[in-house]
Amino acid sequence: MSDNKVTMYGAEWCGDCRRSKKFLDSNQVNYTYVDIEHDEVGKDKAIEISGKKSIPVIAFSDGTHMVEPSDNDLKKKLEELSVL
């Protein structure tokens, strides 16, 4: 696996967040999780990155991000970055 940095902004009440988190965990992706329910700065950062209030926001080391990605889209992006 690569050292590419992945940051996920989400909340425990969010089904898409739980799904993406499960995908990252099950594929042993090293990532930082920011719980926007308990981190106002993180919440603001997620909105700044995506330009909207939808979560999860997953930011990548190449400067790109995804909002509410499907597992398949997330897999493709991580493969592109050589994380998977």
Secondary structure as the mmCIF struct_conf table of DSSP 4:
data_model
#
loop_
_struct_conf.conf_type_id
_struct_conf.id
_struct_conf.beg_label_comp_id
_struct_conf.beg_label_asym_id
_struct_conf.beg_label_seq_id
_struct_conf.end_label_comp_id
_struct_conf.end_label_asym_id
_struct_conf.end_label_seq_id
STRN STRN1 VAL A 6 GLY A 10
TURN_TY1_P TURN_TY1_P1 GLU A 12 TRP A 13
HELX_RH_AL_P HELX_RH_AL_P1 GLY A 15 SER A 26
TURN_TY1_P TURN_TY1_P2 ASN A 27 GLN A 28
STRN STRN2 THR A 32 ASP A 35
TURN_TY1_P TURN_TY1_P3 ILE A 36 HIS A 38
HELX_RH_AL_P HELX_RH_AL_P2 GLU A 40 SER A 50
BEND BEND1 GLY A 51 LYS A 53
BEND BEND2 ILE A 55 ILE A 55
STRN STRN3 VAL A 57 PHE A 60
TURN_TY1_P TURN_TY1_P4 SER A 61 ASP A 62
BEND BEND3 GLY A 63 GLY A 63
STRN STRN4 HIS A 65 VAL A 67
BEND BEND4 GLU A 68 GLU A 68
HELX_RH_AL_P HELX_RH_AL_P3 ASP A 71 GLU A 80
TURN_TY1_P TURN_TY1_P5 LEU A 81 SER A 82
#
